[in-house]
Amino acid sequence: MNDLQSKAFPSKSVGIVLQALLAVGVICELLILIFTVVYVFANEAYYENLYELEQKVTVFSFVLYYICIVIYLIWLVQVHKAILQKHADYPIRAFGAVVRMIPIFNLWGIKNTFSTIHSYLSRHSGLERKASYIRHLIIPLYFVWFAEGIVERVFLSQLPHMESTIMMFEAIMQPARMIVFYFMTRIIHSSLVVLYDRCEENSMLAPTSHEPSSRA
């Protein structure tokens, strides 16, 4: 059963949209990586053939990146609502979901958010493997989210002669970030698809009680 045929749940529609946008983002960032490689190793060819195209792709990718961040926050809030519908004791609400992603707070919030999602999804039979993937992606998520900024602030100021190397590192980190977010989104979304479809099947199979007919 594909996503469109599956049972509706709070984050379903926005999750489908977000996956599509992140997939486009991955393609754009990989193109920018190729442009950067050509810029570093074949500077003249870059300015002759790719400069104008890269400017357009870069602007599009920049706008898309911030659209993805906004939609990702909306999607996360809806994910928490979806899990809350199945677990009354689920601890994260809409306000808490947003607070956990605010800079500084997100140093704790990223791990808390995805560890909590992992914990509740892993309670369901058949979702243990998908839930484990969520847990395993937490460290890569921290790396792709924070590593680029650390390199820019620390190494570029101290080692200006390594500008080309740092430029390559940043160009690699940008598609890596999109890829990690894409897979995290896809795994959580597909887990919720399975969870809600399974709950619907169980409700359809549940026996119904009938009042015995009385005879005069």
C-alpha positions as CSV (number, residue, x, y, z in Angstrom):
1,M,0.0,0.0,0.0
2,N,1.4,3.4,-1.0
3,D,1.2,6.6,1.1
4,L,-1.9,7.9,-0.8
5,Q,-3.9,4.7,-0.1
6,S,-2.9,4.5,3.5
7,K,-5.1,5.6,6.4
8,A,-5.0,9.3,7.2
9,F,-3.1,10.6,10.3
10,P,-2.1,14.1,11.4
11,S,1.4,14.3,9.7
12,K,0.5,12.3,6.6
13,S,0.0,15.0,4.0
14,V,2.8,17.3,5.2
15,G,5.1,14.3,5.5
16,I,4.6,13.4,1.8
17,V,5.2,17.0,0.8
18,L,8.3,17.3,3.0
19,Q,9.8,14.1,1.5
20,A,9.4,15.5,-2.0
21,L,11.0,18.8,-1.1
22,L,13.9,17.2,0.7
23,A,14.5,14.9,-2.3
24,V,14.6,18.0,-4.6
25,G,16.9,19.6,-2.0
26,V,19.3,16.6,-2.2
27,I,19.5,16.9,-6.0
28,C,20.2,20.7,-5.8
29,E,22.9,20.3,-3.2
30,L,24.6,17.5,-5.1
31,L,24.6,19.8,-8.2
32,I,26.2,22.5,-6.1
33,L,28.8,20.0,-4.9
34,I,29.7,19.2,-8.5
35,F,29.9,22.9,-9.3
36,T,32.2,23.4,-6.3
37,V,34.5,20.6,-7.4
38,V,34.8,22.2,-10.9
39,Y,35.4,25.6,-9.3
40,V,38.2,24.3,-7.1
41,F,40.0,22.1,-9.7
42,A,39.0,23.8,-13.0
43,N,38.4,27.4,-12.2
44,E,38.4,28.7,-15.8
45,A,36.0,26.0,-17.0
46,Y,33.7,26.8,-14.1
47,Y,33.4,30.5,-15.0
48,E,33.1,29.7,-18.7
49,N,30.4,27.1,-18.4
50,L,28.8,26.8,-15.0
51,Y,28.9,30.1,-13.2
52,E,25.5,31.4,-14.2
53,L,23.8,28.0,-13.8
54,E,25.3,27.7,-10.3
55,Q,24.0,31.1,-9.3
56,K,20.4,30.1,-10.2
57,V,20.7,26.7,-8.5
58,T,22.2,28.2,-5.4
59,V,19.4,30.8,-5.0
60,F,16.8,28.1,-5.5
61,S,18.5,25.8,-3.1
62,F,18.8,28.6,-0.5
63,V,15.1,29.4,-0.6
64,L,14.2,25.7,-0.6
65,Y,16.3,25.0,2.4
66,Y,14.4,27.5,4.6
67,I,11.1,26.3,3.2
68,C,12.1,22.8,4.3
69,I,13.0,24.0,7.8
70,V,9.6,25.6,8.3
71,I,7.7,22.6,6.9
72,Y,10.0,20.2,8.9
73,L,8.9,22.0,12.1
74,I,5.2,21.8,11.1
75,W,5.7,18.1,10.3
76,L,7.3,17.4,13.6
77,V,4.4,19.0,15.5
78,Q,2.0,16.8,13.5
79,V,4.1,13.7,14.2
80,H,3.8,14.3,17.9
81,K,0.1,14.7,17.5
82,A,-0.1,11.4,15.6
83,I,1.8,9.5,18.2
84,L,-0.3,11.1,21.0
85,Q,-3.4,9.7,19.4
86,K,-2.0,6.2,20.0
87,H,-0.3,6.9,23.3
88,A,-2.1,9.1,25.8
89,D,1.0,9.3,27.9
90,Y,3.2,10.7,25.1
91,P,5.0,13.6,26.7
92,I,5.7,16.0,23.8
93,R,3.1,18.6,22.8
94,A,3.1,21.3,20.1
95,F,4.8,24.0,22.2
96,G,7.4,21.6,23.5
97,A,8.1,20.3,20.0
98,V,8.9,23.9,18.8
99,V,11.0,24.8,21.9
100,R,13.1,21.7,21.4
101,M,14.2,22.9,17.9
102,I,15.1,26.5,19.0
103,P,18.9,27.2,18.8
104,I,20.7,26.4,22.0
105,F,17.7,24.4,23.3
106,N,18.2,22.1,20.3
107,L,21.5,20.8,21.7
108,W,19.3,18.9,24.0
109,G,16.1,19.0,22.0
110,I,17.2,17.0,18.9
111,K,18.2,13.9,21.0
112,N,15.2,14.2,23.3
113,T,12.7,14.6,20.3
114,F,13.9,11.6,18.3
115,S,14.7,9.4,21.3
116,T,11.2,9.9,22.5
117,I,9.7,9.1,19.0
118,H,12.0,6.0,18.9
119,S,10.9,4.9,22.3
120,Y,7.1,5.0,21.6
121,L,7.3,3.6,18.1
122,S,9.5,0.7,19.2
123,R,6.6,-0.5,21.5
124,H,4.7,-1.7,18.5
125,S,5.5,-5.1,17.1
126,G,7.0,-4.9,13.6
127,L,8.2,-1.4,14.1
128,E,11.3,-2.2,16.2
129,R,13.7,-2.1,13.2
130,K,12.3,1.2,11.9
131,A,12.5,2.6,15.4
132,S,16.1,1.5,15.7
133,Y,17.0,3.4,12.5
134,I,15.6,6.6,14.1
135,R,17.9,6.1,17.1
136,H,20.9,5.4,14.9
137,L,20.4,8.6,12.9
138,I,20.5,10.9,15.9
139,I,24.3,11.2,16.0
140,P,24.6,11.8,12.2
141,L,21.8,14.4,12.6
142,Y,23.9,16.3,15.2
143,F,26.9,16.1,13.0
144,V,25.4,17.4,9.8
145,W,23.5,20.1,11.7
146,F,26.4,21.5,13.7
147,A,29.7,20.5,12.1
148,E,29.6,23.0,9.2
149,G,29.1,26.0,11.5
150,I,31.9,24.8,13.8
151,V,34.3,24.4,10.9
152,E,33.5,27.9,9.6
153,R,33.9,29.6,12.9
154,V,37.0,27.8,14.1
155,F,39.1,26.7,11.2
156,L,38.4,29.4,8.6
157,S,39.4,32.2,11.0
158,Q,42.6,30.3,12.1
159,L,43.5,28.8,8.7
160,P,42.5,31.2,5.9
161,H,44.9,29.4,3.5
162,M,42.7,26.3,3.7
163,E,39.7,28.1,2.2
164,S,39.4,25.7,-0.8
165,T,39.4,22.7,1.5
166,I,36.8,24.2,3.8
167,M,34.7,25.1,0.8
168,M,34.8,21.5,-0.3
169,F,33.9,20.3,3.2
170,E,30.9,22.7,3.3
171,A,29.8,21.6,-0.2
172,I,29.8,17.9,1.0
173,M,28.0,18.7,4.3
174,Q,25.1,20.4,2.6
175,P,23.8,17.4,0.7
176,A,24.7,15.2,3.6
177,R,22.4,17.2,5.8
178,M,19.6,17.0,3.4
179,I,20.1,13.2,3.0
180,V,20.0,12.6,6.8
181,F,16.9,14.7,7.2
182,Y,15.3,12.9,4.2
183,F,15.9,9.5,5.7
184,M,14.8,10.5,9.2
185,T,11.6,11.9,7.7
186,R,11.0,8.9,5.5
187,I,11.5,6.4,8.3
188,I,9.2,8.2,10.8
189,H,6.6,8.7,8.1
190,S,6.6,5.1,6.9
191,S,6.4,3.9,10.6
192,L,3.3,6.0,11.2
193,V,1.8,4.7,7.9
194,V,2.3,1.1,9.2
195,L,1.1,1.9,12.7
196,Y,-2.2,3.6,11.6
197,D,-2.9,1.0,8.9
198,R,-2.3,-1.8,11.4
199,C,-4.6,-0.2,14.0
200,E,-7.3,0.2,11.4
201,E,-7.0,-3.5,10.4
202,N,-7.2,-4.5,14.1
203,S,-10.3,-2.5,14.6
204,M,-12.0,-4.0,11.5
205,L,-11.1,-7.6,12.8
206,A,-12.3,-6.9,16.3
207,P,-15.4,-9.0,17.1
208,T,-18.6,-7.1,17.6
209,S,-21.1,-8.0,20.3
210,H,-24.7,-8.7,19.4
211,E,-27.7,-8.6,21.6
212,P,-29.4,-12.0,21.7
213,S,-32.8,-11.9,20.1
214,S,-35.6,-12.6,22.5
215,R,-38.6,-14.8,21.5
216,A,-42.1,-14.2,22.7
